[in-house]
C-alpha cells in the first residue's frame, strides 16, 4: 500500500468458500475443518 509505514501490517481477508444456506450442515462443517487444516499446514504453524 502506498504511503504505509514499513512496520505497519495490513491484513486482508478473502472468502474462499460460500454456504448458500442459513444453517450449516454436516458437509459444510467438514469442509470448514478441511480448509482450516489446509491453512495450518500451508502456513507451517
Secondary structure by P-SEA (a helix, b strand, c coil): cccccccbbbbbbbbccccccccccaaaaaaaaaaaaaaaaaacc
